[in-house]
Amino acid sequence: MLPDTPNTTVAREAMEAMAQKDPLIGVYRFKKGFGGQVVRYLPAYDYVYLPPLYTLWRRRAMG
């Protein structure tokens, strides 16, 4: 969780501590430094056209 919308000072401090463990904290700080804002989107999903081929691809991709 990134500390972009805290409710209280205590919540902000807790979120800052958690954010230090986030691998993208550097990107977050860089963008916020230029006046950017955090925008969250829904995750991407695969649309399966050919289920048998998709199954084979997933097996190969997952090792």
N, C-alpha and C positions, 0 to 999 in steps of 0.2 A: 504494500500500500504506500503510495507516495503522499507526502504531506502537503497537499495543495488546497484542501478545504477543511481546516480544523474548526471544531466547534468551540473549544476552550483552550486556554494556554496549556493545561495539563494534557489534553488530548493531542495538541500539537507537539509537545515534547515527546510523548510516547510514540507518535507517528514518525517523528524525526529519527528516533532511536531505531525503529524498525526499518526505516528507509536506508539506513547506513548499510544494511545487509543486502539491499537490492542491487543486482549487477548493473542496472541501468541508471544508478544514482548520478553518475557523471553526466550522462545525456540530459537527465532531468534538470540538473543545476545549470548546465550550459544553456539550455533553451529558456529557462526561467530568467537567466541573466540578461537575455535580450528582449524580455517582455513577453515571452511566449506563454502559452497556457497548456495544461494537460488536457487532452481530449481522449476519452476512452470510447472504443468501438466494440461491437460484438465480435467474437472470434470468427475466423473463417471456417467454412465447412466445405467438404468435397461434394460435388454433385456427381453421382455415379450413373454413367450412361450404359456401361456394360458390366453388370455385377460379377460375372466370372473372371473377367480380366482384372477388375479392381481387386478382387480377393487375391489373385496371384501377385499383383503388384504390391499389395500390402504385406503379404508374407515375405516377399523378397526385400522390401524396404525395411521391415522390422527385424530382419536378420534371421 
